Amino acid sequence: MKEITVTIDYDGMKYQTNIITKKEVKEEEVIKKAEEQVRKQWAG
């Protein structure tokens, strides 16, 4: 497992989030997970 810090542009603002994932996961999947995580956090 590895922890990655990702900066996501959401609704005109930049957010930083951490993703914990398997080492072999591709960058596109990490970015997608980060975007989903930020979206869920600010949707409510």
PDBQT receptor file of N, H, CA, C and O in Angstrom, charges set to zero:
ATOM      1  N   MET A   1       0.844  -1.191   0.000  1.00  0.00    +0.000 N 
ATOM      2  CA  MET A   1       0.000   0.000   0.000  1.00  0.00    +0.000 C 
ATOM      3  C   MET A   1       0.881   1.242   0.000  1.00  0.00    +0.000 C 
ATOM      4  O   MET A   1       2.011   1.227   0.488  1.00  0.00    +0.000 OA
ATOM      5  N   LYS A   2       0.337   2.313  -0.558  1.00  0.00    +0.000 N 
ATOM      6  H   LYS A   2      -0.581   2.326  -0.955  1.00  0.00    +0.000 HD
ATOM      7  CA  LYS A   2       1.047   3.588  -0.546  1.00  0.00    +0.000 C 
ATOM      8  C   LYS A   2       0.035   4.714  -0.358  1.00  0.00    +0.000 C 
ATOM      9  O   LYS A   2      -1.140   4.584  -0.704  1.00  0.00    +0.000 OA
ATOM     10  N   GLU A   3       0.518   5.810   0.194  1.00  0.00    +0.000 N 
ATOM     11  H   GLU A   3       1.472   5.915   0.475  1.00  0.00    +0.000 HD
ATOM     12  CA  GLU A   3      -0.316   6.997   0.404  1.00  0.00    +0.000 C 
ATOM     13  C   GLU A   3       0.141   8.068  -0.575  1.00  0.00    +0.000 C 
ATOM     14  O   GLU A   3       1.332   8.359  -0.684  1.00  0.00    +0.000 OA
ATOM     15  N   ILE A   4      -0.818   8.650  -1.286  1.00  0.00    +0.000 N 
ATOM     16  H   ILE A   4      -1.786   8.414  -1.197  1.00  0.00    +0.000 HD
ATOM     17  CA  ILE A   4      -0.528   9.668  -2.286  1.00  0.00    +0.000 C 
ATOM     18  C   ILE A   4      -1.334  10.912  -1.951  1.00  0.00    +0.000 C 
ATOM     19  O   ILE A   4      -2.526  10.819  -1.658  1.00  0.00    +0.000 OA
ATOM     20  N   THR A   5      -0.702  12.065  -1.991  1.00  0.00    +0.000 N 
ATOM     21  H   THR A   5       0.266  12.141  -2.230  1.00  0.00    +0.000 HD
ATOM     22  CA  THR A   5      -1.399  13.336  -1.817  1.00  0.00    +0.000 C 
ATOM     23  C   THR A   5      -1.698  13.903  -3.193  1.00  0.00    +0.000 C 
ATOM     24  O   THR A   5      -0.796  14.056  -4.016  1.00  0.00    +0.000 OA
ATOM     25  N   VAL A   6      -2.967  14.215  -3.445  1.00  0.00    +0.000 N 
ATOM     26  H   VAL A   6      -3.700  14.090  -2.777  1.00  0.00    +0.000 HD
ATOM     27  CA  VAL A   6      -3.413  14.684  -4.755  1.00  0.00    +0.000 C 
ATOM     28  C   VAL A   6      -4.090  16.035  -4.583  1.00  0.00    +0.000 C 
ATOM     29  O   VAL A   6      -4.859  16.231  -3.642  1.00  0.00    +0.000 OA
ATOM     30  N   THR A   7      -3.807  16.967  -5.487  1.00  0.00    +0.000 N 
ATOM     31  H   THR A   7      -3.182  16.808  -6.252  1.00  0.00    +0.000 HD
ATOM     32  CA  THR A   7      -4.485  18.260  -5.510  1.00  0.00    +0.000 C 
ATOM     33  C   THR A   7      -5.519  18.219  -6.633  1.00  0.00    +0.000 C 
ATOM     34  O   THR A   7      -5.193  17.924  -7.783  1.00  0.00    +0.000 OA
ATOM     35  N   ILE A   8      -6.766  18.520  -6.283  1.00  0.00    +0.000 N 
ATOM     36  H   ILE A   8      -7.031  18.760  -5.349  1.00  0.00    +0.000 HD
ATOM     37  CA  ILE A   8      -7.892  18.449  -7.210  1.00  0.00    +0.000 C 
ATOM     38  C   ILE A   8      -8.515  19.828  -7.342  1.00  0.00    +0.000 C 
ATOM     39  O   ILE A   8      -8.713  20.524  -6.346  1.00  0.00    +0.000 OA
ATOM     40  N   ASP A   9      -8.825  20.224  -8.575  1.00  0.00    +0.000 N 
ATOM     41  H   ASP A   9      -8.665  19.658  -9.384  1.00  0.00    +0.000 HD
ATOM     42  CA  ASP A   9      -9.549  21.467  -8.825  1.00  0.00    +0.000 C 
ATOM     43  C   ASP A   9     -11.031  21.116  -8.866  1.00  0.00    +0.000 C 
ATOM     44  O   ASP A   9     -11.477  20.381  -9.746  1.00  0.00    +0.000 OA
ATOM     45  N   TYR A  10     -11.791  21.646  -7.908  1.00  0.00    +0.000 N 
ATOM     46  H   TYR A  10     -11.428  22.243  -7.193  1.00  0.00    +0.000 HD
ATOM     47  CA  TYR A  10     -13.216  21.339  -7.812  1.00  0.00    +0.000 C 
ATOM     48  C   TYR A  10     -13.995  22.620  -7.574  1.00  0.00    +0.000 C 
ATOM     49  O   TYR A  10     -13.734  23.341  -6.611  1.00  0.00    +0.000 OA
ATOM     50  N   ASP A  11     -14.935  22.899  -8.435  1.00  0.00    +0.000 N 
ATOM     51  H   ASP A  11     -15.147  22.314  -9.217  1.00  0.00    +0.000 HD
ATOM     52  CA  ASP A  11     -15.822  24.053  -8.296  1.00  0.00    +0.000 C 
ATOM     53  C   ASP A  11     -15.028  25.354  -8.174  1.00  0.00    +0.000 C 
ATOM     54  O   ASP A  11     -15.391  26.245  -7.406  1.00  0.00    +0.000 OA
ATOM     55  N   GLY A  12     -13.935  25.451  -8.945  1.00  0.00    +0.000 N 
ATOM     56  H   GLY A  12     -13.641  24.727  -9.569  1.00  0.00    +0.000 HD
ATOM     57  CA  GLY A  12     -13.144  26.674  -8.976  1.00  0.00    +0.000 C 
ATOM     58  C   GLY A  12     -12.153  26.823  -7.830  1.00  0.00    +0.000 C 
ATOM     59  O   GLY A  12     -11.482  27.849  -7.724  1.00  0.00    +0.000 OA
ATOM     60  N   MET A  13     -12.053  25.816  -6.972  1.00  0.00    +0.000 N 
ATOM     61  H   MET A  13     -12.598  24.982  -7.058  1.00  0.00    +0.000 HD
ATOM     62  CA  MET A  13     -11.125  25.865  -5.843  1.00  0.00    +0.000 C 
ATOM     63  C   MET A  13     -10.232  24.636  -5.891  1.00  0.00    +0.000 C 
ATOM     64  O   MET A  13     -10.590  23.620  -6.487  1.00  0.00    +0.000 OA
ATOM     65  N   LYS A  14      -9.070  24.736  -5.262  1.00  0.00    +0.000 N 
ATOM     66  H   LYS A  14      -8.780  25.561  -4.778  1.00  0.00    +0.000 HD
ATOM     67  CA  LYS A  14      -8.149  23.607  -5.216  1.00  0.00    +0.000 C 
ATOM     68  C   LYS A  14      -8.216  22.956  -3.850  1.00  0.00    +0.000 C 
ATOM     69  O   LYS A  14      -8.186  23.629  -2.820  1.00  0.00    +0.000 OA
ATOM     70  N   TYR A  15      -8.308  21.622  -3.858  1.00  0.00    +0.000 N 
ATOM     71  H   TYR A  15      -8.332  21.075  -4.694  1.00  0.00    +0.000 HD
ATOM     72  CA  TYR A  15      -8.377  20.850  -2.631  1.00  0.00    +0.000 C 
ATOM     73  C   TYR A  15      -7.286  19.791  -2.659  1.00  0.00    +0.000 C 
ATOM     74  O   TYR A  15      -6.969  19.234  -3.710  1.00  0.00    +0.000 OA
ATOM     75  N   GLN A  16      -6.728  19.525  -1.511  1.00  0.00    +0.000 N 
ATOM     76  H   GLN A  16      -6.985  19.977  -0.657  1.00  0.00    +0.000 HD
ATOM     77  CA  GLN A  16      -5.715  18.491  -1.380  1.00  0.00    +0.000 C 
ATOM     78  C   GLN A  16      -6.326  17.334  -0.602  1.00  0.00    +0.000 C 
ATOM     79  O   GLN A  16      -6.968  17.542   0.428  1.00  0.00    +0.000 OA
ATOM     80  N   THR A  17      -6.126  16.121  -1.094  1.00  0.00    +0.000 N 
ATOM     81  H   THR A  17      -5.604  15.953  -1.930  1.00  0.00    +0.000 HD
ATOM     82  CA  THR A  17      -6.665  14.947  -0.428  1.00  0.00    +0.000 C 
ATOM     83  C   THR A  17      -5.638  13.822  -0.476  1.00  0.00    +0.000 C 
ATOM     84  O   THR A  17      -4.784  13.787  -1.362  1.00  0.00    +0.000 OA
ATOM     85  N   ASN A  18      -5.728  12.917   0.470  1.00  0.00    +0.000 N 
ATOM     86  H   ASN A  18      -6.422  12.945   1.189  1.00  0.00    +0.000 HD
ATOM     87  CA  ASN A  18      -4.829  11.765   0.515  1.00  0.00    +0.000 C 
ATOM     88  C   ASN A  18      -5.580  10.527   0.059  1.00  0.00    +0.000 C 
ATOM     89  O   ASN A  18      -6.738  10.315   0.419  1.00  0.00    +0.000 OA
ATOM     90  N   ILE A  19      -4.906   9.719  -0.736  1.00  0.00    +0.000 N 
ATOM     91  H   ILE A  19      -3.965   9.891  -1.029  1.00  0.00    +0.000 HD
ATOM     92  CA  ILE A  19      -5.458   8.460  -1.214  1.00  0.00    +0.000 C 
ATOM     93  C   ILE A  19      -4.521   7.343  -0.771  1.00  0.00    +0.000 C 
ATOM     94  O   ILE A  19      -3.310   7.423  -0.974  1.00  0.00    +0.000 OA
ATOM     95  N   ILE A  20      -5.078   6.316  -0.172  1.00  0.00    +0.000 N 
ATOM     96  H   ILE A  20      -6.062   6.251  -0.007  1.00  0.00    +0.000 HD
ATOM     97  CA  ILE A  20      -4.295   5.133   0.185  1.00  0.00    +0.000 C 
ATOM     98  C   ILE A  20      -4.711   4.032  -0.783  1.00  0.00    +0.000 C 
ATOM     99  O   ILE A  20      -5.890   3.687  -0.868  1.00  0.00    +0.000 OA
ATOM    100  N   THR A  21      -3.747   3.485  -1.508  1.00  0.00    +0.000 N 
ATOM    101  H   THR A  21      -2.790   3.766  -1.439  1.00  0.00    +0.000 HD
ATOM    102  CA  THR A  21      -4.051   2.533  -2.562  1.00  0.00    +0.000 C 
ATOM    103  C   THR A  21      -2.940   1.502  -2.709  1.00  0.00    +0.000 C 
ATOM    104  O   THR A  21      -1.880   1.624  -2.094  1.00  0.00    +0.000 OA
ATOM    105  N   LYS A  22      -3.187   0.511  -3.510  1.00  0.00    +0.000 N 
ATOM    106  H   LYS A  22      -4.048   0.413  -4.009  1.00  0.00    +0.000 HD
ATOM    107  CA  LYS A  22      -2.171  -0.495  -3.806  1.00  0.00    +0.000 C 
ATOM    108  C   LYS A  22      -1.097   0.117  -4.699  1.00  0.00    +0.000 C 
ATOM    109  O   LYS A  22      -1.374   1.044  -5.460  1.00  0.00    +0.000 OA
ATOM    110  N   LYS A  23       0.099  -0.387  -4.613  1.00  0.00    +0.000 N 
ATOM    111  H   LYS A  23       0.324  -1.141  -3.995  1.00  0.00    +0.000 HD
ATOM    112  CA  LYS A  23       1.231   0.160  -5.371  1.00  0.00    +0.000 C 
ATOM    113  C   LYS A  23       1.026   0.064  -6.882  1.00  0.00    +0.000 C 
ATOM    114  O   LYS A  23       1.500   0.927  -7.620  1.00  0.00    +0.000 OA
ATOM    115  N   GLU A  24       0.336  -0.957  -7.348  1.00  0.00    +0.000 N 
ATOM    116  H   GLU A  24      -0.049  -1.659  -6.748  1.00  0.00    +0.000 HD
ATOM    117  CA  GLU A  24       0.206  -1.175  -8.786  1.00  0.00    +0.000 C 
ATOM    118  C   GLU A  24      -0.945  -0.421  -9.456  1.00  0.00    +0.000 C 
ATOM    119  O   GLU A  24      -1.150  -0.573 -10.661  1.00  0.00    +0.000 OA
ATOM    120  N   VAL A  25      -1.698   0.386  -8.706  1.00  0.00    +0.000 N 
ATOM    121  H   VAL A  25      -1.530   0.509  -7.728  1.00  0.00    +0.000 HD
ATOM    122  CA  VAL A  25      -2.815   1.149  -9.267  1.00  0.00    +0.000 C 
ATOM    123  C   VAL A  25      -2.276   2.267 -10.156  1.00  0.00    +0.000 C 
ATOM    124  O   VAL A  25      -1.309   2.942  -9.805  1.00  0.00    +0.000 OA
ATOM    125  N   LYS A  26      -2.915   2.452 -11.309  1.00  0.00    +0.000 N 
ATOM    126  H   LYS A  26      -3.701   1.903 -11.594  1.00  0.00    +0.000 HD
ATOM    127  CA  LYS A  26      -2.488   3.463 -12.283  1.00  0.00    +0.000 C 
ATOM    128  C   LYS A  26      -2.876   4.869 -11.815  1.00  0.00    +0.000 C 
ATOM    129  O   LYS A  26      -3.806   5.050 -11.029  1.00  0.00    +0.000 OA
ATOM    130  N   GLU A  27      -2.141   5.850 -12.321  1.00  0.00    +0.000 N 
ATOM    131  H   GLU A  27      -1.385   5.703 -12.960  1.00  0.00    +0.000 HD
ATOM    132  CA  GLU A  27      -2.338   7.252 -11.939  1.00  0.00    +0.000 C 
ATOM    133  C   GLU A  27      -3.758   7.724 -12.234  1.00  0.00    +0.000 C 
ATOM    134  O   GLU A  27      -4.329   8.476 -11.444  1.00  0.00    +0.000 OA
ATOM    135  N   GLU A  28      -4.337   7.300 -13.354  1.00  0.00    +0.000 N 
ATOM    136  H   GLU A  28      -3.872   6.689 -13.996  1.00  0.00    +0.000 HD
ATOM    137  CA  GLU A  28      -5.693   7.725 -13.715  1.00  0.00    +0.000 C 
ATOM    138  C   GLU A  28      -6.707   7.287 -12.662  1.00  0.00    +0.000 C 
ATOM    139  O   GLU A  28      -7.633   8.029 -12.335  1.00  0.00    +0.000 OA
ATOM    140  N   GLU A  29      -6.527   6.080 -12.137  1.00  0.00    +0.000 N 
ATOM    141  H   GLU A  29      -5.774   5.477 -12.403  1.00  0.00    +0.000 HD
ATOM    142  CA  GLU A  29      -7.442   5.577 -11.119  1.00  0.00    +0.000 C 
ATOM    143  C   GLU A  29      -7.293   6.345  -9.811  1.00  0.00    +0.000 C 
ATOM    144  O   GLU A  29      -8.281   6.591  -9.120  1.00  0.00    +0.000 OA
ATOM    145  N   VAL A  30      -6.074   6.722  -9.472  1.00  0.00    +0.000 N 
ATOM    146  H   VAL A  30      -5.272   6.522 -10.034  1.00  0.00    +0.000 HD
ATOM    147  CA  VAL A  30      -5.818   7.492  -8.254  1.00  0.00    +0.000 C 
ATOM    148  C   VAL A  30      -6.504   8.854  -8.359  1.00  0.00    +0.000 C 
ATOM    149  O   VAL A  30      -7.151   9.301  -7.412  1.00  0.00    +0.000 OA
ATOM    150  N   ILE A  31      -6.362   9.508  -9.503  1.00  0.00    +0.000 N 
ATOM    151  H   ILE A  31      -5.836   9.145 -10.272  1.00  0.00    +0.000 HD
ATOM    152  CA  ILE A  31      -6.987  10.823  -9.711  1.00  0.00    +0.000 C 
ATOM    153  C   ILE A  31      -8.506  10.702  -9.655  1.00  0.00    +0.000 C 
ATOM    154  O   ILE A  31      -9.173  11.556  -9.070  1.00  0.00    +0.000 OA
ATOM    155  N   LYS A  32      -9.054   9.657 -10.253  1.00  0.00    +0.000 N 
ATOM    156  H   LYS A  32      -8.512   8.964 -10.728  1.00  0.00    +0.000 HD
ATOM    157  CA  LYS A  32     -10.502   9.452 -10.226  1.00  0.00    +0.000 C 
ATOM    158  C   LYS A  32     -10.996   9.270  -8.791  1.00  0.00    +0.000 C 
ATOM    159  O   LYS A  32     -12.013   9.848  -8.408  1.00  0.00    +0.000 OA
ATOM    160  N   LYS A  33     -10.280   8.472  -7.996  1.00  0.00    +0.000 N 
ATOM    161  H   LYS A  33      -9.454   8.003  -8.307  1.00  0.00    +0.000 HD
ATOM    162  CA  LYS A  33     -10.662   8.262  -6.593  1.00  0.00    +0.000 C 
ATOM    163  C   LYS A  33     -10.589   9.569  -5.811  1.00  0.00    +0.000 C 
ATOM    164  O   LYS A  33     -11.455   9.848  -4.982  1.00  0.00    +0.000 OA
ATOM    165  N   ALA A  34      -9.562  10.366  -6.074  1.00  0.00    +0.000 N 
ATOM    166  H   ALA A  34      -8.859  10.140  -6.748  1.00  0.00    +0.000 HD
ATOM    167  CA  ALA A  34      -9.405  11.649  -5.379  1.00  0.00    +0.000 C 
ATOM    168  C   ALA A  34     -10.557  12.588  -5.720  1.00  0.00    +0.000 C 
ATOM    169  O   ALA A  34     -11.099  13.250  -4.836  1.00  0.00    +0.000 OA
ATOM    170  N   GLU A  35     -10.934  12.649  -6.992  1.00  0.00    +0.000 N 
ATOM    171  H   GLU A  35     -10.494  12.111  -7.710  1.00  0.00    +0.000 HD
ATOM    172  CA  GLU A  35     -12.043  13.506  -7.405  1.00  0.00    +0.000 C 
ATOM    173  C   GLU A  35     -13.348  13.065  -6.744  1.00  0.00    +0.000 C 
ATOM    174  O   GLU A  35     -14.135  13.898  -6.293  1.00  0.00    +0.000 OA
ATOM    175  N   GLU A  36     -13.573  11.754  -6.689  1.00  0.00    +0.000 N 
ATOM    176  H   GLU A  36     -12.934  11.077  -7.055  1.00  0.00    +0.000 HD
ATOM    177  CA  GLU A  36     -14.793  11.234  -6.045  1.00  0.00    +0.000 C 
ATOM    178  C   GLU A  36     -14.812  11.582  -4.562  1.00  0.00    +0.000 C 
ATOM    179  O   GLU A  36     -15.852  11.947  -4.013  1.00  0.00    +0.000 OA
ATOM    180  N   GLN A  37     -13.660  11.468  -3.924  1.00  0.00    +0.000 N 
ATOM    181  H   GLN A  37     -12.815  11.172  -4.369  1.00  0.00    +0.000 HD
ATOM    182  CA  GLN A  37     -13.557  11.751  -2.496  1.00  0.00    +0.000 C 
ATOM    183  C   GLN A  37     -13.869  13.221  -2.203  1.00  0.00    +0.000 C 
ATOM    184  O   GLN A  37     -14.604  13.522  -1.262  1.00  0.00    +0.000 OA
ATOM    185  N   VAL A  38     -13.318  14.129  -2.998  1.00  0.00    +0.000 N 
ATOM    186  H   VAL A  38     -12.722  13.884  -3.762  1.00  0.00    +0.000 HD
ATOM    187  CA  VAL A  38     -13.577  15.564  -2.816  1.00  0.00    +0.000 C 
ATOM    188  C   VAL A  38     -15.036  15.874  -3.103  1.00  0.00    +0.000 C 
ATOM    189  O   VAL A  38     -15.666  16.631  -2.364  1.00  0.00    +0.000 OA
ATOM    190  N   ARG A  39     -15.575  15.303  -4.158  1.00  0.00    +0.000 N 
ATOM    191  H   ARG A  39     -15.064  14.688  -4.759  1.00  0.00    +0.000 HD
ATOM    192  CA  ARG A  39     -16.968  15.535  -4.519  1.00  0.00    +0.000 C 
ATOM    193  C   ARG A  39     -17.907  15.089  -3.398  1.00  0.00    +0.000 C 
ATOM    194  O   ARG A  39     -18.846  15.807  -3.057  1.00  0.00    +0.000 OA
ATOM    195  N   LYS A  40     -17.661  13.906  -2.822  1.00  0.00    +0.000 N 
ATOM    196  H   LYS A  40     -16.897  13.322  -3.099  1.00  0.00    +0.000 HD
ATOM    197  CA  LYS A  40     -18.499  13.401  -1.726  1.00  0.00    +0.000 C 
ATOM    198  C   LYS A  40     -18.408  14.312  -0.500  1.00  0.00    +0.000 C 
ATOM    199  O   LYS A  40     -19.405  14.560   0.179  1.00  0.00    +0.000 OA
ATOM    200  N   GLN A  41     -17.208  14.800  -0.230  1.00  0.00    +0.000 N 
ATOM    201  H   GLN A  41     -16.399  14.599  -0.781  1.00  0.00    +0.000 HD
ATOM    202  CA  GLN A  41     -17.009  15.646   0.953  1.00  0.00    +0.000 C 
ATOM    203  C   GLN A  41     -17.800  16.939   0.846  1.00  0.00    +0.000 C 
ATOM    204  O   GLN A  41     -18.369  17.393   1.839  1.00  0.00    +0.000 OA
ATOM    205  N   TRP A  42     -17.847  17.545  -0.341  1.00  0.00    +0.000 N 
ATOM    206  H   TRP A  42     -17.385  17.176  -1.148  1.00  0.00    +0.000 HD
ATOM    207  CA  TRP A  42     -18.478  18.849  -0.493  1.00  0.00    +0.000 C 
ATOM    208  C   TRP A  42     -19.894  18.791  -1.031  1.00  0.00    +0.000 C 
ATOM    209  O   TRP A  42     -20.537  19.832  -1.166  1.00  0.00    +0.000 OA
ATOM    210  N   ALA A  43     -20.400  17.606  -1.341  1.00  0.00    +0.000 N 
ATOM    211  H   ALA A  43     -19.877  16.761  -1.231  1.00  0.00    +0.000 HD
ATOM    212  CA  ALA A  43     -21.759  17.478  -1.877  1.00  0.00    +0.000 C 
ATOM    213  C   ALA A  43     -22.823  17.623  -0.791  1.00  0.00    +0.000 C 
ATOM    214  O   ALA A  43     -23.958  18.006  -1.078  1.00  0.00    +0.000 OA
ATOM    215  N   GLY A  44     -22.461  17.321   0.446  1.00  0.00    +0.000 N 
ATOM    216  H   GLY A  44     -21.539  17.011   0.679  1.00  0.00    +0.000 HD
ATOM    217  CA  GLY A  44     -23.463  17.294   1.505  1.00  0.00    +0.000 C 
ATOM    218  C   GLY A  44     -23.624  18.567   2.188  1.00  0.00    +0.000 C 
ATOM    219  O   GLY A  44     -24.440  18.677   3.104  1.00  0.00    +0.000 OA
TER     220      GLY A  44
